[in-house]
Amino acid sequence: MAATSGPPWPAPRATGPVDAAVSLPGSKSLTNRALLLAALADGPSVVRRALRSRDTLLMAAALTALGSTVETGGEDWAVTPGRFDRDAEVDCGLAGTVMRFVPPAAGLSRGTVSFDGDPHMRTRPIGEVLGALRTLGVDVSEGDSLPFEIRGTGSVRGGRVVIDASASSQFVSALLLAGARYDEGVDVRHDGKPVPSLPHIDMTVAMLREHGVEVDDTTANRWSVAPGVVKPVDHLIEPDLSNAAPFLALAAVTGGRVTVRDWPASTTQAGDGLRDILEQLGCSVVLDDEGLTVTGPERLEGIDVDLHDHGELTPAVAALCALASGPSHLRGVGHIRGHETDRLAALATELGGLGAEVSEHADGLSFRPAPLHGGVFHTYADHRMAHAGVIVGAAVDGVLVENVETTGKTFPDFAGFWSGLFRPPTPGTER
């Protein structure tokens, strides 16, 4: 469990239906993909409305260390590609996108690039990516976890590689993002259990095509990137739809109404799955020009849902299931045991500690209705766990969230923003 920066934070308790409209920071997944592609492009570009968070600043720092220039001073981040011609040290922090997406790009360097991160990152899976890079001609130090080194020669042969991406879709995205810069491109084939979070691979493919990269994904479990130029493209980053989960859940647990502004009509973000999940729980969900509006029901219904493609939503959905009036079953998310923490074990422990009747399975969780009570909800340095804690705290007295500051990974000042939703708005102001 990560050390905290202070005493546990008292999660605000709603005293009535919450009625709010919120504008959320940009998507971490989109921002970090856009930054990496901009650094590999053949000219400068701008990432507009970039998310400013620990993960994205770590990505900017990593690309700067390799030789690019990333100007992070304003809302729009200008990226100028540079020569990857130097030794560098990359701090991955707790950012899976940095640990997995940067090494394939570092293979194009003429220097030695060392990677390390927070202690927990040394337990997160990266071996499939490192093994694939070795197959593709990259000189990678021994081992299959952090810390490791990439010893670049200025180019990567590329070609065909077979991996097991059943632990993370990021394994596939990592190889595709740099693949166009490889001499032979890259032909990635998956062999194993189904790949989780396929919308994230769709996001990668769509962004590559925006940069003029030729991608063939017509065959299941195979993605082929042709060698060629990565054209510079300015990206406008969408709101982070996964970060919308606790805010929309607030409508669900209080019988209130919450609108998330600027919800895209069409998106590759996995967080868009919230629309269907919340409807199954009994909420009213409306997408229009104002954004996505969720109105909570008198009581939450239990659900039986496969979250294989939406695993990052599991903590928020699990919190709602713990508060539901009927039994629930969450399936298809065994892969989230390898996220910032073993999320299934952590959710079973922490929700159970607040009184939930929850059973942990190999690939999911089951809930039966039970009265919840207050107590300390540990986050394990995992921002999504903190989201689960504050959702329960909105409906249950006395919930104390340990290390709520971990939400800064994708949402700076989340705690202050969240608390503001429980206060009457000042006339003439908006949230």
C-alpha positions as CSV (number, residue, x, y, z in Angstrom):
1,M,0.0,0.0,0.0
2,A,1.4,3.4,-0.9
3,A,2.3,5.8,1.8
4,T,-0.1,8.7,2.2
5,S,0.7,12.4,2.2
6,G,-1.7,13.0,5.2
7,P,-4.6,11.6,7.1
8,P,-7.5,9.9,5.2
9,W,-9.8,12.4,3.4
10,P,-13.4,12.6,4.5
11,A,-15.4,11.9,1.4
12,P,-18.3,14.4,1.0
13,R,-21.7,12.9,1.8
14,A,-24.6,14.0,-0.4
15,T,-27.6,15.3,1.6
16,G,-29.9,15.3,-1.5
17,P,-29.9,14.9,-5.2
18,V,-26.9,16.5,-6.9
19,D,-27.6,18.7,-9.9
20,A,-24.5,19.8,-11.8
21,A,-22.9,20.3,-15.2
22,V,-19.1,19.7,-15.3
23,S,-16.3,20.1,-17.8
24,L,-13.6,17.5,-17.5
25,P,-9.9,17.5,-18.3
26,G,-8.7,15.8,-21.5
27,S,-8.2,12.2,-22.1
28,K,-4.9,10.7,-20.8
29,S,-5.0,8.0,-23.4
30,L,-5.5,10.4,-26.3
31,T,-3.0,12.9,-25.0
32,N,-0.1,10.4,-24.5
33,R,-0.7,8.8,-27.9
34,A,-0.8,12.2,-29.6
35,L,2.4,13.3,-27.9
36,L,4.3,10.2,-28.9
37,L,3.1,10.4,-32.6
38,A,4.0,14.1,-32.7
39,A,7.5,13.2,-31.5
40,L,7.8,10.6,-34.3
41,A,6.4,12.8,-37.0
42,D,8.4,14.6,-39.8
43,G,7.4,18.1,-38.6
44,P,6.1,20.0,-35.6
45,S,2.5,19.8,-34.4
46,V,0.3,20.8,-31.5
47,V,-1.7,18.8,-29.0
48,R,-4.6,21.1,-28.1
49,R,-6.3,20.9,-24.7
50,A,-3.8,18.4,-23.6
51,L,-4.4,16.8,-20.2
52,R,-1.9,18.2,-17.6
53,S,-1.4,15.4,-15.1
54,R,1.4,13.3,-13.8
55,D,1.1,10.7,-16.5
56,T,1.2,13.2,-19.4
57,L,4.0,15.2,-17.9
58,L,6.0,12.0,-17.6
59,M,5.4,11.3,-21.2
60,A,6.4,14.8,-22.2
61,A,9.6,14.5,-20.1
62,A,10.4,11.1,-21.7
63,L,10.1,12.4,-25.2
64,T,12.2,15.5,-24.2
65,A,14.8,13.2,-22.8
66,L,15.0,11.3,-26.1
67,G,15.6,14.6,-28.0
68,S,12.2,16.1,-28.9
69,T,10.9,19.4,-27.6
70,V,7.5,19.5,-25.8
71,E,6.3,22.9,-24.7
72,T,3.9,22.2,-21.8
73,G,3.4,25.8,-20.5
74,G,-0.1,26.4,-21.8
75,E,-3.3,24.6,-22.6
76,D,-2.0,23.6,-26.1
77,W,1.3,21.7,-26.1
78,A,3.6,22.3,-29.1
79,V,5.8,19.3,-30.0
80,T,8.9,19.6,-32.2
81,P,10.5,16.3,-33.2
82,G,14.2,16.0,-32.6
83,R,17.0,13.6,-33.3
84,F,17.0,10.7,-30.9
85,D,20.8,10.8,-30.6
86,R,21.6,10.8,-26.9
87,D,21.7,8.7,-23.8
88,A,18.6,9.3,-21.7
89,E,16.8,8.2,-18.5
90,V,13.0,7.8,-18.6
91,D,10.9,7.9,-15.4
92,C,7.8,5.9,-16.0
93,G,6.2,6.8,-12.6
94,L,3.0,4.8,-12.5
95,A,2.2,5.5,-16.2
96,G,1.7,2.3,-18.1
97,T,1.6,4.3,-21.4
98,V,5.1,5.6,-20.7
99,M,6.5,2.3,-19.7
100,R,5.0,0.5,-22.8
101,F,4.8,3.1,-25.5
102,V,8.2,4.8,-25.2
103,P,10.5,1.8,-25.5
104,P,9.6,1.0,-29.1
105,A,10.3,4.6,-30.0
106,A,13.5,4.5,-27.9
107,G,14.7,1.7,-30.2
108,L,15.1,4.4,-32.9
109,S,17.6,6.3,-30.7
110,R,21.4,6.2,-31.2
111,G,21.8,6.3,-27.4
112,T,21.3,4.1,-24.4
113,V,17.9,4.8,-22.8
114,S,17.2,3.5,-19.3
115,F,13.7,3.0,-17.9
116,D,12.5,2.8,-14.3
117,G,9.6,4.0,-12.3
118,D,7.7,3.9,-9.0
119,P,8.3,0.7,-7.0
120,H,4.9,-0.8,-8.0
121,M,5.7,-0.4,-11.7
122,R,8.4,-3.1,-11.3
123,T,5.5,-5.5,-10.8
124,R,3.4,-4.5,-13.9
125,P,3.7,-6.6,-17.0
126,I,6.1,-5.4,-19.8
127,G,7.8,-8.6,-20.8
128,E,5.7,-9.2,-23.9
129,V,6.7,-5.8,-25.3
130,L,10.4,-6.3,-24.5
131,G,10.4,-9.7,-26.0
132,A,8.7,-8.4,-29.1
133,L,11.3,-5.6,-29.5
134,R,14.1,-8.2,-29.3
135,T,12.4,-10.2,-32.0
136,L,12.2,-7.0,-34.1
137,G,15.9,-6.3,-33.8
138,V,16.1,-4.0,-30.8
139,D,18.9,-4.4,-28.3
140,V,17.1,-4.7,-24.9
141,S,18.8,-5.6,-21.6
142,E,18.0,-8.9,-20.0
143,G,14.8,-9.3,-17.9
144,D,11.1,-8.7,-18.4
145,S,10.3,-5.9,-16.0
146,L,11.5,-2.5,-14.9
147,P,14.3,-1.4,-14.7
148,F,15.7,-2.1,-18.2
149,E,17.7,-0.5,-21.0
150,I,17.2,0.0,-24.7
151,R,20.5,0.3,-26.6
152,G,19.6,2.0,-29.8
153,T,21.4,1.9,-33.2
154,G,19.4,4.6,-34.9
155,S,17.0,2.2,-36.7
156,V,14.9,-0.9,-36.1
157,R,14.5,-3.7,-38.6
158,G,10.9,-4.5,-37.7
159,G,8.8,-7.2,-39.3
160,R,6.5,-9.9,-38.0
161,V,6.1,-10.6,-34.3
162,V,3.7,-12.8,-32.3
163,I,2.8,-11.8,-28.8
164,D,0.3,-12.7,-26.1
165,A,-1.6,-9.4,-25.4
166,S,-4.2,-10.9,-23.1
167,A,-2.8,-9.0,-20.2
168,S,-3.0,-5.6,-21.8
169,S,-4.1,-4.0,-25.1
170,Q,-1.2,-1.6,-24.6
171,F,1.2,-4.3,-25.7
172,V,-0.3,-4.0,-29.2
173,S,-0.6,-0.3,-29.2
174,A,3.0,0.1,-28.1
175,L,4.3,-1.7,-31.2
176,L,2.0,-0.1,-33.6
177,L,2.7,3.5,-32.6
178,A,6.4,3.4,-33.6
179,G,6.0,0.7,-36.3
180,A,5.8,3.1,-39.3
181,R,9.3,4.3,-38.5
182,Y,10.7,0.7,-38.6
183,D,12.5,-0.4,-41.8
184,E,10.0,-3.2,-42.5
185,G,7.1,-1.7,-40.6
186,V,5.5,-4.1,-38.1
187,D,3.1,-7.0,-38.3
188,V,1.7,-7.8,-34.8
189,R,-0.1,-11.0,-34.3
190,H,-1.8,-11.9,-31.0
191,D,-1.9,-15.5,-29.8
192,G,-3.7,-16.1,-26.5
193,K,-6.8,-15.4,-24.6
194,P,-8.9,-12.5,-26.0
195,V,-7.3,-9.1,-26.0
196,P,-8.9,-6.8,-23.3
197,S,-9.9,-3.2,-23.9
198,L,-10.0,-3.4,-27.7
199,P,-11.4,0.1,-28.0
200,H,-7.9,1.3,-27.0
201,I,-6.4,-0.4,-30.0
202,D,-9.1,1.1,-32.2
203,M,-8.0,4.4,-30.8
204,T,-4.4,3.8,-31.7
205,V,-5.3,2.7,-35.2
206,A,-7.5,5.7,-35.8
207,M,-4.8,8.1,-34.6
208,L,-2.2,6.4,-36.8
209,R,-4.4,6.8,-39.8
210,E,-4.9,10.5,-39.0
211,H,-1.1,10.8,-39.3
212,G,-1.1,9.2,-42.7
213,V,0.1,5.8,-41.5
214,E,-1.2,2.8,-43.4
215,V,-2.7,0.2,-41.0
216,D,-4.3,-3.1,-41.9
217,D,-6.6,-4.4,-39.1
218,T,-9.0,-6.4,-41.3
219,T,-7.9,-9.8,-39.8
220,A,-8.8,-10.6,-36.3
221,N,-5.9,-10.6,-33.8
222,R,-3.5,-9.1,-36.4
223,W,-2.5,-5.5,-36.9
224,S,0.0,-4.5,-39.7
225,V,1.6,-1.1,-40.0
226,A,3.4,-0.3,-43.3
227,P,6.7,1.6,-43.1
228,G,6.5,5.2,-44.0
229,V,6.4,8.8,-42.9
230,V,4.4,9.9,-39.8
231,K,2.8,13.2,-40.9
232,P,2.5,16.0,-38.4
233,V,-1.1,16.5,-37.2
234,D,-2.7,18.8,-34.7
235,H,-5.0,17.0,-32.3
236,L,-7.8,18.4,-30.2
237,I,-8.1,16.2,-27.1
238,E,-11.5,15.0,-26.1
239,P,-12.6,15.0,-22.4
240,D,-11.5,11.8,-20.5
241,L,-14.6,9.7,-20.6
242,S,-13.3,7.2,-18.0
243,N,-12.7,10.1,-15.6
244,A,-16.4,10.9,-16.1
245,A,-17.3,7.7,-14.2
246,P,-17.4,9.1,-10.7
247,F,-19.3,12.2,-11.7
248,L,-22.0,10.4,-13.6
249,A,-22.1,7.8,-10.7
250,L,-22.9,10.8,-8.4
251,A,-26.2,11.3,-10.3
252,A,-26.8,7.6,-10.0
253,V,-26.3,7.3,-6.2
254,T,-28.1,10.5,-5.2
255,G,-31.0,10.3,-7.6
256,G,-29.7,13.6,-9.1
257,R,-28.7,14.8,-12.5
258,V,-25.2,15.4,-13.8
259,T,-24.2,16.6,-17.3
260,V,-20.7,16.0,-18.6
261,R,-20.2,18.7,-21.2
262,D,-18.6,18.1,-24.7
263,W,-19.3,14.4,-24.7
264,P,-18.3,13.3,-28.3
265,A,-21.0,12.0,-30.5
266,S,-18.5,9.4,-31.8
267,T,-15.4,8.2,-30.0
268,T,-12.9,5.4,-29.6
269,Q,-12.7,5.9,-25.9
270,A,-13.6,2.9,-23.8
271,G,-15.3,5.2,-21.3
272,D,-18.2,5.7,-23.7
273,G,-19.4,2.3,-22.4
274,L,-20.7,4.2,-19.4
275,R,-23.8,5.1,-21.3
276,D,-25.0,1.5,-21.6
277,I,-23.9,0.4,-18.1
278,L,-25.7,3.3,-16.4
279,E,-28.9,2.6,-18.3
280,Q,-28.7,-1.1,-17.1
281,L,-28.4,0.2,-13.6
282,G,-31.7,2.1,-14.0
283,C,-30.4,5.6,-14.9
284,S,-31.8,7.8,-17.6
285,V,-29.1,8.7,-20.1
286,V,-29.4,11.4,-22.8
287,L,-26.7,12.5,-25.2
288,D,-27.3,15.8,-26.9
289,D,-25.6,19.0,-27.9
290,E,-25.2,19.9,-24.2
291,G,-23.2,16.7,-23.4
292,L,-24.1,13.5,-21.7
293,T,-26.7,13.8,-19.0
294,V,-27.4,11.1,-16.5
295,T,-30.4,11.2,-14.1
296,G,-30.4,8.7,-11.2
297,P,-33.2,6.4,-10.4
298,E,-35.0,6.0,-7.0
299,R,-32.9,2.9,-6.5
300,L,-30.1,1.2,-8.5
301,E,-30.8,-2.1,-10.1
302,G,-28.3,-5.0,-10.0
303,I,-26.5,-5.8,-13.3
304,D,-24.7,-8.7,-15.0
305,V,-22.2,-7.2,-17.4
306,D,-19.0,-8.3,-19.2
307,L,-16.5,-5.4,-18.8
308,H,-13.7,-7.0,-20.8
309,D,-13.5,-4.0,-23.2
310,H,-14.2,-1.5,-20.5
311,G,-12.0,-2.8,-17.7
312,E,-10.9,0.7,-16.4
313,L,-14.5,1.4,-15.5
314,T,-14.7,-1.6,-13.1
315,P,-13.9,0.3,-9.8
316,A,-16.6,2.9,-10.4
317,V,-19.1,0.3,-11.6
318,A,-18.2,-2.0,-8.6
319,A,-19.0,0.9,-6.2
320,L,-22.4,1.3,-7.8
321,C,-23.0,-2.5,-7.6
322,A,-22.2,-2.4,-3.9
323,L,-25.0,0.2,-3.5
324,A,-27.5,-1.5,-5.8
325,S,-30.8,-3.0,-4.6
326,G,-30.2,-6.4,-6.4
327,P,-27.4,-8.8,-7.0
328,S,-24.7,-7.9,-9.6
329,H,-22.0,-9.8,-11.5
330,L,-19.0,-8.1,-13.2
331,R,-17.1,-10.4,-15.6
332,G,-14.3,-10.5,-18.1
333,V,-11.8,-8.3,-16.2
334,G,-9.2,-10.7,-14.9
335,H,-6.6,-8.5,-16.7
336,I,-7.2,-5.6,-14.3
337,R,-5.2,-7.6,-11.7
338,G,-2.2,-6.2,-13.5
339,H,-3.1,-2.5,-13.4
340,E,-1.9,0.0,-10.9
341,T,-2.8,-2.6,-8.3
342,D,-4.7,-5.9,-8.4
343,R,-8.0,-4.1,-8.7
344,L,-10.2,-7.1,-8.2
345,A,-8.6,-8.0,-4.9
346,A,-8.4,-4.4,-3.8
347,L,-12.1,-3.8,-4.6
348,A,-13.2,-6.9,-2.8
349,T,-11.1,-6.0,0.3
350,E,-12.1,-2.3,0.5
351,L,-15.8,-2.6,-0.4
352,G,-16.0,-5.6,1.8
353,G,-14.5,-3.6,4.6
354,L,-17.3,-1.1,4.3
355,G,-19.9,-3.8,4.6
356,A,-20.5,-4.9,1.0
357,E,-21.3,-8.6,0.4
358,V,-18.8,-9.1,-2.4
359,S,-17.2,-12.3,-3.8
360,E,-13.9,-12.2,-5.8
361,H,-13.6,-14.5,-8.8
362,A,-10.7,-15.1,-11.2
363,D,-12.1,-12.7,-13.7
364,G,-14.6,-10.5,-11.8
365,L,-16.7,-9.7,-8.8
366,S,-20.2,-10.7,-7.5
367,F,-22.3,-8.6,-5.2
368,R,-25.4,-9.2,-3.1
369,P,-27.3,-6.3,-1.5
370,A,-26.0,-5.4,2.0
371,P,-26.0,-2.2,4.1
372,L,-22.8,-0.3,3.9
373,H,-21.1,1.7,6.7
374,G,-18.2,4.1,7.1
375,G,-14.6,3.4,7.4
376,V,-11.2,3.9,5.7
377,F,-11.1,3.0,2.0
378,H,-7.5,2.3,0.9
379,T,-6.5,3.3,-2.6
380,Y,-3.3,1.4,-3.2
381,A,-1.9,4.4,-5.1
382,D,-4.5,3.8,-7.7
383,H,-6.6,6.7,-9.0
384,R,-9.5,4.4,-10.1
385,M,-9.7,3.0,-6.5
386,A,-10.0,6.5,-5.2
387,H,-12.9,7.0,-7.6
388,A,-14.7,4.0,-6.1
389,G,-14.2,5.3,-2.6
390,V,-15.7,8.7,-3.2
391,I,-18.7,7.2,-5.0
392,V,-19.5,5.1,-1.9
393,G,-18.8,8.1,0.3
394,A,-21.4,10.2,-1.5
395,A,-24.1,7.7,-0.4
396,V,-22.7,6.4,3.0
397,D,-21.7,8.4,6.1
398,G,-18.2,8.3,7.4
399,V,-16.1,7.1,4.4
400,L,-12.5,8.2,4.6
401,V,-10.4,7.9,1.4
402,E,-6.7,7.2,2.0
403,N,-4.3,9.0,-0.4
404,V,-7.0,10.7,-2.4
405,E,-4.1,12.7,-4.0
406,T,-3.4,9.7,-6.2
407,T,-6.2,11.0,-8.5
408,G,-3.7,13.5,-9.7
409,K,-2.5,10.8,-12.1
410,T,-5.2,11.8,-14.5
411,F,-7.2,14.6,-12.8
412,P,-5.4,17.4,-11.0
413,D,-7.2,18.7,-7.9
414,F,-9.8,16.1,-8.2
415,A,-10.7,16.3,-4.4
416,G,-11.3,20.0,-4.6
417,F,-13.4,19.7,-7.7
418,W,-15.4,16.8,-6.3
419,S,-16.1,18.7,-3.0
420,G,-17.4,21.7,-5.0
421,L,-20.2,19.6,-6.4
422,F,-21.7,19.2,-2.9
423,R,-21.9,22.9,-2.3
424,P,-24.6,25.2,-3.7
425,P,-23.1,27.0,-6.7
426,T,-22.3,30.7,-6.3
427,P,-24.8,32.8,-8.5
428,G,-23.3,33.5,-11.9
429,T,-20.7,30.8,-11.8
430,E,-20.4,27.4,-13.5
431,R,-18.6,24.2,-12.5
